[in-house]
């Protein structure tokens, strides 16, 4: 579809979250976009110029749907970008980007600490199935990254803060290294969100957001987005990965995420403030072996985070407790306010242990290899969350 000009460009992100992509319903005058659950749309009378594998025309839901397009306008606006593609999940967006950019013989540099699906794609699938050379590196070590990005590297992919250790990577410095060697840089921005960090402004070529997390914020819809100013490549992603692989988002999920995204800046501000408060408390609690959060002065990535995370440090804390895996599980089960479940970025706080037998554990810094917990802070009162963590630790003897 033709890209609609953002009439609210230059306004604050909170104003854009409310207004971009929103309009009156032309048929009823309603001030909310309707939900269009149609699979098919009326074709033009003259079919001679119709390309059935393009997204230039509303014709079939796999080629795009109105709710998807309105959400794409909003996501692009949140990143001050020219274009966004919204797909069925965050992993769908990652796969769509990698699938489109890479071919046999290409070289990819990616983090040794990364989301499980990225680890699976590069450690197992893309190299074994398609002959892509995949190189794992500590992205927080610029010398190691400099050595890994050789001429001929096609793509460098990073997460910052990373999942699950919340390490901070220098986007601007790695963008320069990638571009000096003719490589593209993609950044998974899910832990930061566009309120706190805009990677395109720091030199990234592509950004991926798991819309399932902070932008939707209600734990009830999956979606992912690719954001970029490279319009030619974005059209290729639509053609190759959306239309002809079929990773399109459902209209209902797009409608839900659109609704959730309106309050995203407000929710993220609250989450930033609460997470900082809880992280500072955890540092004072006995039997806590470490607390990893970019907002803490003790964090090795704090000064870098201050430069590139402009409004806050996100809603995820990683911390350790001085005990074994089974006791960690009992601690998580003893929580009453915090929910023992996977995922992050919901309205409720979520906690998930990273067991010492995880196959990737040896890739993490040593302190993360025992009693490691990933904690996503929600919208509850921070004092209630702190009291809940404290009582659960005491319940298991910590």
N, C-alpha and C positions, 0 to 999 in steps of 0.2 A: 504494500500500500504506500501511497505517497506520504512522505514524512510531514506531519503537521508542525508548523512553527509554534514554539512554546511562547505563548503570550505573557507568561509570568517570569520569563528569564530575567535574572537580576534581582528578583525578590528573595527574601529569606526562605530557607528550606522549609520552614513550617508553613508559610503561605503557599509555596509550590505544592507541598504535600496535600493541602486542602483543595487547591483549585486546578492544578494541571491534570488534563485528561477528563475533567468534569465539564458537563454542559447540560443544557435542557434537553429532555427527550422531545424530539421534533413532533411526534404524533400527539402526545398527551400534555406537554408542557411541564412534566414532572421535573423536579430539580435534582433527580438522581438518574444516572445512566441505568437503563433496564438490563436485565439478564437475558441474553439471547442464547437459547439452548438449541438452535437450529444446526443440523448437520450440513444442509445445503442452502444455497442462496440463488436468487433468480439470475439467470445468465442473460447477457445482452442478445439482442435479436441477431446480430451479425457475429458469428463465431470464428470468422476467418483469422482474427488476430489474437485469439485466446490461447495462452500458454497454460496447459493444465498442470504444469509443475512449478508455476510461479506463485508468488504471494501478492501480485499486483492487483488482483481482483478478488473480492469476496465471492467464492463459488462453492467451496467445500471446507469443512471445519479443519481438516488437516493442513490446508493452505493458510489458515488463520481465521480468527473469529473476532467480532467487534470488541468483546470484553478483553481479549488479549491485547488488541491494538491500543485501547484506552489505557490499560495498565502499562504498556510499553512507553507511552508518552510520559506517564508519571515517573517511572523508574529512570528514564533518561534524564528527566528534569532534576531528580534527586542527586544525580551525579554530574550535573552541568554538562551533559554529553549530547551528541547529536542523534544517537540512536541506541535502542535497547531491543533485545529479542527476549521474549518471555517464553519459557518452555515448561515441561511437566514437573521438573524437580531440579534441585541444585546439581545433583549428579548428572541429570540429563543435559543441563547447560554445560557442565565441564566436558562431558563426552562430546557434545555437539561441537564445541570449540576445538578440542583435540582432533576429532575425526575430520574436521574440515581443513585444519592447518597442516596436518602431518601426512606423510606418505613413507613408504618403505625406504630405508636408508637414512632418514632424517635423524638428527640427534636432539634429545630433549634433556635439559637439566632441571631437576625438581627437588623438593626438600626431603631430607631424611626424616623430618617430622611433618607429617601431613595427614589430611583426612583419609580414612581407611579406603574409600573408593578411589582416590587418586593413587594411593599406594598400590591397590589392586590393578588399576588400569596400566600404570607404567611398570610396576615390578613384575607383572604376570602377563597382561593381555596384549598391549600394543607391541611389546618386543617379541613375544612368542608368536602371535598371530600375523603381525604385519612387518616384522623386521625393523622396527624403530629402535634406535639405540637410546636407552634410557639411563641417565646418570644421576645418582642420588648424592646430595651434598648438604652440609650444614649451612643453611642460608643466612644464619646470623654471623658467620665467619667470612668476611669479605675476601680475604686472601684465598680461602678454599673455593669460593665462588669464582673468583678471577681465574684460578687454575682450571676450573671445570668448564667455563664458557670458552670453548675453542672456536676459531674460525670454522664456519660450516654448521655451527649449532643453529637449529631452526627455531627452537622455542625454549624460553626460560619461564618456568611456572613457579610462583611463590604463594604462600599464605602468610598474612601478617595482620594481627597476631595469629600464631599457628595453632592448629588443632592436633593434640590436646594440651601441649605444654605452655601455650600462650607466649611463645618466643616472638621477639620483634625483629623484623627484617627491614633493611634500609631500601625502600622502594626506589628512590631517586638514584642512589649509587648503583643498584643492580640494573636499573633501566639503562644507565650510561654504559655499563659493561656489556649488556646484551646488544645494544645498538652499535657499539664499536665493532662487534663481531658479526653484525648482520642478522642478529636474532631478534625475535619478537618477545615481549614480556607480557605475561598474563598474571593477574593478581586475584586470588580468592579473598574477597573483602568481607566475608560473612561475619567474622568475629568483631570487626570494627564497625561495620555499617556505614552508609554514606553520610550520616550525621557527623561521625567522628573522623572519617578519612575518605579522601577522594583520590584514588590512585592515578586516574588519568591526568590530573593536575601535577602529579609527581613524575610523569614520564611513562607510565604503563600504556600499552597498546590496547589491552582488553582487560575488563574487570568481570568477575563472576560473583554473583550474590545468590545465596540460597534464600529465596524469598520466604520459604517455609519458616525461617527463624525470626529475626527481629523485625523485619519489614511487615510481615503478616502479623506476627506477635500474639496470636491467639491459639496456636497449636491445633488448628482445624483445617488447614489447607496446605498442599504441597505446591511448590513452584520454584523455578530458578530463572536467572536472567544473565545474559551476556550484554555488556555495555561497552561501547566503543565509538570513536569518531572515524573509524575506517569503514566508510559506507560500502565500498566495493566488497570487502571481505564479509561484512555483515550480510549482504545480499547472498553471498555464497553459502553462508551458514544456514540461512533460511531455505535455500534451494536444496542443499545436500542433506542437512541434518533434520530440519523441521519437516519439509514436505516429503522427502524421499527416504527418510529413516523413520519419521513419524513421532517425534518427541514433543508434539504440540501439547500445550496445556488445555485442560477442559475449560469451557466458558464459566462453569460454576466456580472452579478454583480461582480463576482469574478475577471473577467478581468478588469473591471473598477476600482475596489479597488486596484488591483495590480498596475495599472498605477498610481493611485493617491498616493499610499504609497511610491513611489520612491522619491517624493519631501516632504514627511511628515516631516523629521527632519528639513529641511530648513524653512518650513512653521511654524512649532512649535516654532522654535527659534524666528522668527519674532513675532508670537502671544504672546509668553512669554514677550518679550520686550514691545510690545504695551500695553498689558493688565496691566503691572506694571505701566506704565506711566499714563494710563487712571484712574486706581484705585487711584493713588496718587493725581490726579487732583480732582476726585470726593470727596475726603476727605476735600478739601478746598472749595467746592461749597456750598453756602447757600441753605437751605431747603432740604439738604440731611441728613437723620436721622441716617444712618449708612452705612458703606462700609465693606463688608466681602470679603476678598481676602487673601490667605495665604502669599502672598509676602509683605503685609503691616506689619510694626513693631507693629502696634496697634492691629493686629489680635491675639487672644488668642492662636491660633495654629501655630504662626509664627516660634517659635524656633524648634518645632517638624518638621514642614515642611522643615526647613533648613537642618535637619538631613536626612530626607528620600526622599526629592524631590531634586535631585542633579543638575539639569540643569535649573530649572525654576519652576514657580508656576501655570502654566496652563493658559487657555484662558477664564475662566468664573469668572465674578464678580457678587455678589449679593449685591444690595443696596436698600435703602429705601428712599422714598420721603414723605414729610409731607403733605399728602393729602388723598383723598378718592379714592375708586376703579375706579369710572368713570373718574376722572381727570387723574389717572394713564393711563387709556386706551387712553384718548385724547393726553396725552404726547407721548405715543408710536406711535400713528397714525400721529403725527406731525413731526416725524423724516424723514429725506430725504436720508441720507447716510446709516443709520442703518435700517435693514429690520424688520418689525413687524411680526414675525413668530416664531413657535416652532422650536425645535432642537438646535444644537450647533455644533461647530467645522467646520463650512463651511468657504469658502473663503470670504463670505460676513458676516458682523456683524449681529447678530440676537438678538432680545429683546422680552421678554415675561413676562407679569405681573403675579404674584401669588396672586389671589384675597383673600380678608379677609374671604370669605365664603367657601374657600376650606375645605373639610372635615378633612384634615390632619393638618390644620394651628395650632391647639392647641398643636400639637406635637413638633412644632418648638420653639426655644427660643423666648421670648416675643417680642423682637425688630423686629422680622420678621412678625408680625401679622398685620401690617398696611403699606400700600404703598410699598409692597415688589416687587422687579423686579429682574429677572435673565437676565444677559447680557452676550452673547458670542461674544468675540472680533474676528474680521476677519482680513483680510490682507490690509484693507484700511490704508491710512496715519493716524496715531494717532491724529494729529492736526485737521484733517477733522472730525474725530469721535467726538472729544471733542467739536468742534464748533457746530456740529449737536446736540449733547445732550444739550448744553447750549441754543441754539436757541429754541429747543423744550420745554425745561423747562420754558423759558421766554414766549413762546407762550400760555402756560396754566397758566401763572401768578405766576411761581415759580422762 
